[in-house]
């Protein structure tokens, strides 16, 4: 198990030191066996901040991680990236907000075309 602890070391007084958050990362052991240890999947738990540091805020799974060619910071980055994606997904859209990809896909009537993706919206702005 890997345990990442984020602490505040107060410059004012030791009594103000506190733990801001904890991330625990555990190898599930399944993919490591299948790939002879080259790749692994990890269960990640991120704690709440403040006095609720022992309560889980977020859980995810980093899958198919190249453990032999990456370092622990890459693993932590992947876990935090999954947290960011999940957090964005929870935000409610305002009534005025729209997704350009959703709008285009709703206009496509031919099912054989599949989904269209706008990759570079800057190109569209330049043509206007």
Buried (B, 14 or more C-beta within 10 A) or exposed (E): EBEBEEEEEEEEEEEEEEBEBBBBBEBEEEBBEEBEEEBBBBBBBBBBBEEEBEEEBBEBEBBEBEBEEEEEEBBBEBBBEBBEEEEEEEEEEEEEEEEEBEEEBEEEEEEEEEEEEEEEEEEEEEEE
